[in-house]
């Protein structure tokens, strides 16, 4: 049985709703922005008793509004409900839903999802990506993202949510309706199609573990109020709201539909990111992932599991996990060593290279680069804050603050040392084993913290000044390396050299005949004489990338390695600028 509103080929529209405790259901119709009502129909209970269904004639058309008027046994008043399977609503407190098709007539551009290893991800919040905060406005800016060489967009939650709790999207009011302030289902299709035209996939962040505390359209849905009603009965609690009743077939059907919605023919997206999988029972996750792999092969299924545990990939049927630890390890190192001081000069331990090893390579238990999503400059969780920027206990090890990377590494985009560090670590992220991700605004050293309010959304003017343009240039060139060299996407990692006192590590990525050596100098000391030795075992190399190149706002007198770099007795000898990542290609 198809739930919700479906427009049939003959122009008729069917409506089906799950409401087992109702004694009567009436479907009301309205038209226009003021919802002028023009008709109603009695809805009949189906044979199994829990569902109600009716078919309307051609007098009801696309764009019209509908809602359910319900009664329960012993009820003295009627109450109104939305369709839990609605794709589009009026938003706010309105119970009116919009009759929409499911994209059957949309003219899609031919597109096949990219192989997982090609994902270089740009994380985006539609509501603050542009001043307008809409899909239509975002479409006009996608050339910028594609021009930087990103191959995938990851959208923070798109399902309708309640602004009363927060404005990031992680408090869903219902699971299949697009957030109306962002745009219509057809505009979402235009967004995805434009991304595909620009050779970028689209990954959607889905929140399935709880309903919104405020404005939850599924709460006490059919008038039965025990423990939140049919969608929440006997469910547990999370820090953000009550879970769904995962033990019910009807609820699991809705969750699968909420996932398939994005990956199927309605939106043709390229993957999902499951938020806070820790708050979902394991059997629920596997039920969803197995269904999505079967119904939509080739789509990447990623998740947030905290702390990241590679066993979750196998237990939950996931393709990849977000890796928070690399970000915290790097930020903590900078703060512990004292920004502006040489190497380990003010901390006896010096650089904690075991942590840097797992940033560049894979944590124990991960088997391939595509199983990790790494974001050394921070994701929305680290950059964003809705309470003034931070000072939270769980961020104590990095100063208790949520900030863009330029502020975390120093004094912001006007601080040479801070922007050096941002370039250094994005270069390291490109060379590290794993899928690369950057949060919007990091490409031009946005400062402060992110939040969707008018003061902390994306500031496009920062991409127009010299600092912003040069960082964008670095991002573009770094991303191009991932596109050009397969070893940076698929290759294994071997640590070649470690210098704890100076904060220098060298590793290699190899695949077939390709070999690139990545040198990370995280310290303040530079070696400009051309005599810094790194063991590489064999080979002749050329320098193909330096984050301290002057064209990226690097050191004007940067000591480049312009001639061939020849191994002698297993070592190469180099000029290594301070706070710099170098890429050397074996010839």
C-alpha positions in Angstrom: 0.0 0.0 0.0 1.4 3.4 -1.0 1.1 5.8 1.8 0.7 9.6 1.5 -0.5 11.5 -1.6 0.1 9.9 -5.1 -0.8 11.5 -8.4 -1.9 8.7 -10.8 -1.4 8.6 -14.6 -5.1 9.2 -15.1 -4.9 12.5 -13.2 -6.6 11.1 -10.1 -5.0 11.6 -6.7 -5.0 8.9 -4.0 -4.5 9.6 -0.3 -3.6 6.9 2.3 -2.8 7.6 6.0 -2.1 5.4 9.0 -4.4 6.4 11.9 -5.5 3.2 13.8 -7.2 5.1 16.7 -9.5 7.3 14.6 -13.2 6.8 14.3 -13.5 9.1 11.2 -11.1 10.8 8.8 -12.1 13.6 6.4 -9.8 15.0 3.7 -10.1 18.7 3.2 -8.9 20.6 0.1 -7.9 24.2 -0.3 -6.3 26.4 -3.0 -4.0 29.4 -3.1 -1.6 31.0 -0.6 -4.5 31.9 1.7 -5.7 28.3 1.7 -9.3 29.0 0.5 -11.1 25.7 1.1 -13.1 24.3 -1.8 -14.0 20.8 -0.9 -13.8 17.7 1.4 -14.1 13.9 1.1 -14.8 11.2 3.6 -11.9 8.8 3.9 -12.7 5.1 4.3 -11.0 2.7 6.7 -9.3 -0.2 4.9 -9.8 -3.8 5.6 -6.9 -4.2 8.0 -8.4 -1.4 10.2 -5.3 0.7 10.7 -5.2 2.6 7.5 -7.6 5.1 5.8 -7.7 5.6 2.0 -9.6 7.7 -0.6 -9.1 8.7 -4.3 -10.0 12.2 -5.5 -11.1 13.0 -9.0 -9.5 15.5 -11.5 -11.1 18.5 -9.7 -8.1 18.2 -7.3 -4.8 19.1 -9.0 -1.1 19.6 -8.5 -0.4 22.6 -6.2 -3.6 22.3 -4.3 -3.6 22.0 -0.5 -4.9 19.1 1.6 -5.1 18.1 5.3 -6.8 15.5 7.4 -9.6 16.2 9.8 -9.8 13.4 12.4 -11.9 12.2 15.3 -11.3 9.6 17.9 -13.7 7.5 20.0 -15.2 9.7 22.7 -13.6 12.8 21.2 -15.6 16.0 21.5 -13.7 18.0 18.9 -12.2 17.4 15.5 -8.4 17.9 15.1 -6.3 18.5 12.0 -3.2 16.6 10.9 -0.7 16.8 8.1 0.2 13.8 5.9 3.3 12.2 7.5 4.3 11.2 3.9 3.8 14.7 2.5 6.7 15.9 0.3 5.9 19.6 0.8 3.9 21.7 3.3 3.0 25.3 4.0 5.4 25.2 7.0 5.0 27.0 10.3 1.9 26.0 12.3 -0.2 25.3 9.2 -1.5 21.8 8.8 -1.9 22.2 5.0 0.2 20.0 2.7 0.8 20.6 -1.0 -0.2 18.0 -3.6 3.0 17.4 -5.6 4.1 14.8 -8.1 7.2 12.7 -7.5 9.4 14.0 -10.3 8.1 11.7 -13.0 8.2 14.4 -15.6 11.4 16.1 -14.6 14.0 16.3 -17.3 17.1 14.8 -15.6 20.6 15.1 -17.0 22.3 11.7 -17.6 24.4 10.9 -14.5 26.0 8.0 -12.8 27.3 8.3 -9.2 31.0 8.7 -9.0 33.2 5.9 -7.6 33.5 6.4 -3.8 37.2 7.3 -3.9 36.6 10.3 -6.1 34.5 12.1 -3.4 36.1 15.4 -2.4 33.3 16.8 -0.3 32.0 20.3 0.3 29.7 20.4 3.3 26.9 23.0 2.9 24.0 24.3 4.9 21.4 25.6 2.4 19.9 28.1 4.8 23.1 30.0 5.3 25.1 29.2 2.1 23.6 32.4 0.6 21.9 35.5 2.0 18.6 34.3 0.7 19.0 30.8 2.2 17.2 29.0 -0.6 17.9 26.3 -3.0 17.3 28.6 -5.9 20.0 31.0 -4.7 22.3 28.2 -4.0 22.0 26.9 -7.5 23.5 30.1 -8.8 26.6 29.6 -6.6 27.4 26.0 -7.4 29.8 27.1 -10.1 32.0 28.4 -7.3 32.1 25.0 -5.6 32.7 23.0 -8.8 35.4 25.5 -9.8 37.3 24.6 -6.7 37.4 21.0 -7.7 35.0 19.5 -5.2 33.2 16.5 -6.6 30.4 16.1 -4.0 28.1 18.3 -2.0 27.0 17.2 1.5 23.8 19.0 2.5 23.0 19.3 6.1 19.4 18.1 6.8 16.8 19.0 4.2 13.7 17.5 5.9 11.4 20.0 7.5 12.5 21.0 10.9 11.5 23.3 13.8 13.2 26.7 14.2 11.9 26.8 17.8 14.6 24.3 18.8 17.5 25.1 16.5 18.1 26.1 12.9 20.6 23.6 11.7 18.0 21.0 10.7 18.7 18.2 13.3 15.2 18.4 14.8 12.9 17.0 12.2 9.2 17.8 12.3 8.5 15.1 9.7 10.8 13.1 7.6 9.7 13.2 4.0 8.8 16.9 3.5 11.5 19.2 2.3 12.0 22.2 4.5 9.7 24.8 2.9 11.9 27.8 3.5 14.5 26.2 1.3 12.3 25.6 -1.6 9.9 23.2 -3.3 10.6 19.5 -4.3 11.0 20.6 -7.9 13.6 23.2 -6.9 15.5 20.4 -5.0 15.5 18.4 -8.2 16.9 21.4 -10.1 19.6 21.8 -7.4 20.6 18.1 -7.7 20.5 18.2 -11.5 22.6 21.3 -11.7 25.2 19.7 -9.3 25.3 16.7 -11.6 25.7 18.9 -14.7 28.8 20.3 -12.9 30.1 16.8 -12.2 29.3 16.9 -8.5 27.3 14.3 -6.5 24.9 15.2 -3.7 24.9 13.5 -0.3 22.0 14.2 2.2 22.3 14.3 6.0 19.4 12.4 7.5 18.2 12.5 11.1 16.2 9.4 12.0 16.8 8.9 15.7 14.3 11.3 17.1 11.5 13.8 16.4 11.5 17.5 17.1 10.7 18.5 20.7 8.8 21.5 19.3 6.3 21.3 16.4 6.7 17.5 16.0 3.9 16.8 13.5 3.9 13.1 14.4 3.3 13.6 18.1 0.0 12.1 19.3 -0.8 11.8 15.6 -4.2 10.1 15.5 -5.4 11.5 18.8 -4.0 8.7 21.0 -1.6 10.3 23.4 0.0 7.4 25.2 3.8 8.1 25.3 3.6 10.4 22.3 1.2 8.3 20.3 1.6 5.8 17.5 4.9 7.1 16.2 6.7 7.3 19.6 5.1 4.6 21.8 7.6 2.7 24.0 10.5 4.6 22.4 13.6 5.7 24.3 14.9 9.2 24.8 17.9 11.1 23.3 19.4 14.4 24.4 17.5 16.1 21.6 14.0 14.4 21.8 12.1 11.2 22.0 13.0 8.4 19.6 10.6 6.9 17.1 8.9 3.6 17.8 11.4 1.5 15.9 9.6 -1.8 16.9 6.6 -1.0 14.7 6.5 -2.1 11.1 4.7 1.2 10.1 7.5 3.3 11.6 10.3 1.3 9.9 8.4 1.6 6.6 8.4 5.4 7.1 12.2 5.5 7.9 13.0 3.4 4.8 10.8 5.7 2.7 12.6 8.7 4.2 16.0 7.3 3.0 14.8 6.0 -0.3 13.2 9.4 -1.0 16.6 11.0 -1.6 18.3 8.1 -3.4 15.5 7.1 -5.7 13.9 8.6 -8.7 12.4 11.6 -6.8 15.8 13.3 -6.2 18.5 11.0 -7.5 21.0 11.9 -4.8 24.3 10.1 -4.5 24.5 9.1 -0.8 23.3 9.5 2.7 25.0 10.5 5.9 23.2 9.1 9.0 23.4 11.5 11.9 24.4 10.2 15.4 24.1 6.5 14.7 24.9 5.9 18.4 21.3 7.0 19.1 19.8 4.3 16.8 19.4 0.6 17.7 21.8 -1.4 15.6 19.1 -3.5 14.0 17.4 -0.3 12.7 20.6 0.9 11.0 21.2 -2.4 9.3 17.6 -2.6 8.2 18.0 0.8 6.5 21.5 0.3 5.0 20.7 -3.2 3.6 17.5 -1.9 2.0 19.3 1.1 0.5 22.2 -1.0 -0.8 19.7 -3.3 -2.4 17.4 -0.7 -3.8 20.0 1.9 -4.8 23.3 0.3 -5.5 26.3 2.6 -5.9 25.2 5.2 -3.4 27.6 5.9 -0.6 26.2 5.4 3.0 28.2 7.3 5.6 27.6 7.9 9.2 28.5 9.7 12.4 29.6 7.2 15.0 31.3 8.8 18.1 33.9 7.8 18.9 34.6 6.4 15.4 34.8 2.6 15.5 35.6 0.7 12.3 33.6 -2.3 13.5 30.5 -0.1 12.9 31.2 -0.4 9.2 30.6 -4.1 9.3 28.0 -4.2 12.0 25.8 -1.5 10.4 26.5 -2.1 6.7 28.0 1.3 6.2 30.5 2.4 3.5 32.3 5.1 5.5 32.5 6.9 8.8 33.2 10.5 9.7 36.5 10.7 11.6 36.3 13.5 14.3 39.6 12.6 16.0 42.0 13.9 13.3 40.6 17.4 13.8 40.9 17.4 17.5 44.4 15.8 17.5 45.7 18.6 15.2 44.1 21.5 17.0 45.2 20.2 20.4 48.8 19.8 19.2 48.9 23.4 18.1 47.4 24.7 21.3 49.6 22.5 23.5 52.8 23.5 21.7 52.0 27.2 21.8 51.2 28.9 18.5 54.1 31.0 17.5 56.8 28.8 19.2 59.3 26.5 17.4 58.6 22.8 17.4 58.5 21.4 20.9 60.2 24.3 22.5 57.6 24.9 25.1 56.3 21.3 25.6 58.7 18.6 26.6 57.0 15.9 24.6 57.2 17.8 21.3 54.9 16.8 18.5 52.8 13.8 19.2 53.6 12.0 16.0 51.6 8.9 16.7 48.5 11.1 16.4 49.8 12.5 13.2 50.3 9.0 11.8 46.7 8.2 12.2 45.7 11.5 10.5 47.9 10.7 7.5 47.2 6.9 7.5 44.2 5.0 8.7 43.2 4.3 12.3 43.5 0.6 13.3 40.7 -1.5 11.9 39.9 0.6 8.8 40.8 -1.3 5.6 40.5 1.2 2.8 40.7 5.0 2.2 37.0 5.3 1.3 36.0 4.1 4.8 37.0 7.4 6.4 35.7 10.9 5.8 38.4 13.3 7.1 38.0 17.1 7.7 41.1 18.4 9.4 39.7 22.0 9.1 36.5 21.0 10.9 32.9 20.1 10.0 29.8 21.9 11.0 30.1 20.3 14.5 33.5 21.9 15.2 33.0 25.2 13.3 29.4 25.8 14.2 27.9 27.1 17.4 24.5 28.5 18.3 25.5 29.8 21.8 28.1 32.4 21.2 31.0 30.4 19.9 31.7 27.8 22.5 33.4 27.3 25.8 32.0 23.8 26.2 33.4 21.2 28.5 33.7 18.6 25.7 35.9 21.1 23.7 38.1 21.9 26.7 41.2 20.3 25.1 41.1 22.8 22.3 40.3 25.9 24.3 36.5 25.2 24.6 35.8 27.1 21.4 33.9 26.4 18.2 35.7 28.3 15.4 36.7 28.3 11.8 40.2 26.9 11.4 42.0 30.3 10.9 40.8 31.3 14.4 41.6 27.9 15.9 45.2 28.0 14.6 45.9 31.6 15.6 44.6 35.1 15.2 42.3 34.6 12.2 42.7 35.4 8.6 45.0 38.4 9.3 47.5 36.2 11.2 50.2 34.9 8.8 50.9 31.9 11.1 47.3 31.0 11.3 46.7 31.0 7.5 50.0 29.1 7.0 48.6 26.4 9.3 45.2 26.3 7.5 47.0 25.8 4.2 49.4 23.2 5.7 46.6 21.1 7.1 44.4 21.2 4.1 47.4 20.0 2.1 47.9 17.2 4.6 44.1 16.4 4.3 44.5 16.0 0.6 47.5 13.7 1.0 46.0 11.7 3.9 44.3 8.3 3.4 40.5 8.9 3.4 37.8 10.9 1.7 38.4 14.7 2.0 35.7 17.1 3.3 35.7 20.9 3.9 33.0 22.9 5.6 31.7 25.9 3.5 33.7 29.1 4.1 36.9 27.4 5.0 38.0 27.9 1.4 38.4 31.7 2.0 39.5 31.7 5.7 36.1 32.7 7.1 36.5 33.8 10.7 34.6 33.5 13.9 32.1 30.6 14.1 29.3 29.5 11.9 25.6 29.7 12.7 22.6 30.3 10.3 21.8 33.7 11.8 22.4 36.8 9.8 25.8 37.5 11.5 27.4 34.1 11.1 26.3 32.6 7.8 28.6 32.4 4.8 30.3 35.8 4.0 30.9 35.8 0.3 32.8 39.1 0.4 35.7 37.2 2.0 36.3 35.3 -1.2 36.9 38.6 -3.1 39.9 39.9 -1.1 43.5 38.8 -1.6 43.5 36.5 1.4 40.4 34.7 0.3 41.3 34.5 -3.4 44.7 32.9 -2.6 43.3 30.4 -0.3 40.7 29.5 -2.9 43.6 29.0 -5.4 45.3 26.6 -3.0 42.1 24.6 -2.5 41.6 24.4 -6.3 45.1 23.2 -6.9 45.1 20.8 -4.0 41.8 19.2 -5.1 43.2 18.9 -8.6 45.9 16.7 -7.2 43.3 14.2 -5.9 41.7 14.3 -9.4 45.0 13.7 -11.2 46.8 11.2 -9.1 45.0 7.9 -8.3 47.5 7.1 -5.6 46.1 9.9 -3.5 42.7 8.4 -3.7 43.3 4.6 -3.6 46.9 4.2 -2.5 48.2 2.7 0.7 50.2 4.7 3.2 53.7 4.1 4.6 55.3 6.4 7.1 58.9 7.1 5.9 60.3 9.7 8.3 59.5 11.2 11.8 61.2 14.1 13.5 59.4 14.7 16.8 61.4 17.7 17.9 60.7 19.7 14.7 57.2 18.4 14.0 58.1 16.9 10.6 56.7 13.7 9.1 57.0 12.1 5.7 54.7 9.5 4.3 54.1 8.0 0.9 51.0 7.1 -1.1 51.5 4.4 -3.8 49.2 2.8 -6.3 50.4 0.7 -9.3 53.3 2.7 -10.7 52.3 6.0 -9.0 54.2 7.2 -5.9 53.9 10.5 -4.1 55.8 11.5 -1.0 54.0 13.9 1.3 56.1 15.9 3.8 54.3 17.7 6.6 56.4 20.3 8.5 54.0 21.4 11.3 56.7 23.2 13.2 57.9 26.8 13.0 61.4 25.9 11.9 62.3 25.9 8.2 65.2 24.2 6.6 66.3 26.3 3.7 69.8 25.0 2.9 68.7 22.0 0.9 70.2 19.6 3.3 67.3 18.2 5.3 67.4 14.5 4.8 64.4 12.2 4.5 64.6 8.5 3.9 62.7 7.4 0.9 64.5 4.1 0.0 64.7 4.8 -3.7 63.7 7.1 -6.6 64.0 10.4 -8.4 61.4 13.1 -7.5 60.0 16.4 -8.5 58.1 18.8 -6.3 54.6 19.3 -7.5 52.9 21.2 -4.7 53.9 23.4 -1.8 51.4 25.1 0.6 54.0 27.8 1.1 54.0 28.8 -2.5 53.8 32.6 -2.8 50.7 32.4 -5.1 48.8 31.0 -2.1 50.0 33.9 0.2 53.0 31.8 1.2 56.5 32.9 1.9 57.7 35.2 -0.8 61.3 33.9 -0.5 60.0 30.3 -0.2 63.0 27.9 -0.8 61.5 25.7 -3.5 62.9 22.4 -4.7 62.9 23.3 -8.4 65.5 20.8 -9.7 65.2 17.0 -9.7 65.5 15.5 -6.2 67.6 12.4 -6.4 67.8 9.7 -3.8 71.3 8.9 -2.5 72.0 6.1 0.0 68.2 5.9 0.5 67.7 9.6 1.3 66.7 12.7 -0.5 67.8 16.1 0.7 65.4 19.1 0.6 64.6 22.6 1.3 61.5 22.5 3.6 59.8 25.8 4.5 58.3 26.2 8.0 54.6 25.3 8.4 54.4 23.7 5.1 53.1 20.5 3.3 55.1 19.4 0.3 54.2 16.9 -2.4 56.9 15.1 -4.3 56.1 12.9 -7.3 58.4 10.1 -8.2 59.5 10.4 -11.8 
